[in-house]
Amino acid sequence: MREFLTQEVPAYRDFQLVYGLLFLNFAIPVMGYVFSPETAIQSYRDTNLLLGGGPLPFPESQSVFFWVLGCANVLTLAFCCAFLMWNLRRHYAALLPLTFLKFMAATLWLAIFLLDERAPIHLGAALLDYVTCAAFVFFARRARRAIGEVPDEALVPRPRAAFGGA
């Protein structure tokens, strides 16, 4: 742990920390979405009421179509974060689809909020997603620039060559 915290490239350490937290932010909740969608949806509704919104008029818990898409999208976000952490130099191109997916979600949340002011949770989701997009880009770009010519052996954790390799 000390080696990680005191490594030669602090921007790479920060990238690993932020992307690790983002990975957990996506990977852990998706288990609730998969195994207990009613609980996740009730939490969403309760948060909207706490923010001063009214009852949400759509039956999310009855839509298998959107349940599958939502779980797949959130798992893809978790996967892309892990993929970039695995080897930032090699997988840097994954930043584009990662950011695009989250940016589109943010924009759709904002559009839904603008169409239905009874749901402030949609504005909150949009703002959080835009901030997440900014974090994706900021930390990955900064770390990639910082590691420049630094050899992999100096980075902690060391980038992996491939999923099955060293």
N, C-alpha and C positions, 0 to 999 in steps of 0.2 A: 504494500500500500504506500509506503514511504517513497519507493521508487516512482510510483505513479504520480504522486502529489508533487514531487520535486524534480520531475523530468525536465529535460533541456527545452522542450517546446510547450509552454503553458497553454497556448491556443489549442494545441492538439488535446491536452488534458481537458480543457474546458469543453471542447467539442465532444469528447467521449462522455463526459458527465452529463451534458445537456441532452445528447442523443440517447444516452442510457435512460434518463428520466422520461424522455418522450416515448421511447420504446415501451417502458413500463406503463406510461399514461395510456397507451393504445392497447397493449397486450393484456393487461389485467382487467380493464372494464369489458373487453370483448367477451371474456368468459361469462360475465353476467348477462351480456346480450344473448349469448348462445344458450346458456342453461336456465336463465330466469328472465326472459324478456319482459314479463309483466312487471317485475320489480324495477327494472331499468326505466321502463316507460312511466311507472308511477312516480319515481324519483324525478323524472323530467317534468311531469305535470305539477308535482309539489313545488319544485323550484320555480316554475312559472308563476304559481300562485304567490309564493314568497316574494317574488319580484314585483308583485302588484298586478299581474295579468289575470285574465279570466280563465274559465275552463277551456281546454283545447278542444276544438270541434271535430277532430279526426280520430278514427279508431286504429291507432298504430299497432296495438297488440294483435289485431286480427289480420295484419298484412304480412303474409309469409314472403311475398315478393320483396318488400322493402326490408324485411328482417334479414333475408339472405344477402341483399345488396349492402346493407349497413354493416353486417358482420364481415363480409368480404372486403369492403373498403377499409375498415378499421384494422383488420389483419394485414392488409397490404401496407398501410401506413407503418405498422409495427415492423413488418418485414423489411421495408425500405430503410428504416432507421437502423436496424441490425445490419443490413447489407452494407450501408455506408460505414458503420462502425467497424465492420470486418476488415475493410481495406478502402480507405477514403480515396487514395490515389487511383486505384483500379476501378472503383465503382462510383466515381464522382458523377457520372452521367445520370445516376439514379436520382440525384437531387431534383432534376427537372420534373419527372413524373410525380415524385413525392410532393413537391411544392404545388404542382398543377392540381393534383387531386384535392389537397387541402384548401387551395385558393378557390377552387370551384365550389367546394362545400361552403366556404365562408360567404361567397357571393350569393349562393342560393339561400342561405340562412338570412342574409340581409334582404334579399328580394321578398322572402316570405314575411319577414318582419314589416316591411314597407306595405305589404298587402293586408296585413292583419295586426294592427297595433295592440290587440288584446294579448299578444304573446311576447312580452319583453325578453323571454328566454331566447328567442330567435336572434335578437340583437346581441345578447350576451354571447351566444354561440358564434355569431359572425365575428365579433370583436376578438374572442379567444382564438378563433381559427386564423384570422389575419395576423395576430401576434405570433402564433405558432409558425405560420409561413415565414415571417420575418426571422424568427429564431432558426428555422431550417437553413435559410440562405446565409444569414450572418455567420453562424458558427461553423458551417461547413466551408464557406469561402475563406473565412479568416484562417481556419486550421489548414486548409489546402495550401494557401499562400505561405503560411509559417513553416510547413514541413518541407517546402521547396526541394532543396538539395540535401536535406537531412536524411541520412541512411535509415532504413527501416529498423535496424538494430538499436538505434537511439530512441525509438518511440516506445511508449508504454501505454497500452498493450501494443505489441508488434503487429503490424498488418499481416494478415494471412494471405497466402498465395492463392488458395482456392478452398472451396468448402470441404473437400476431402483431404487437402494437403496441409503442409506446415506453414 
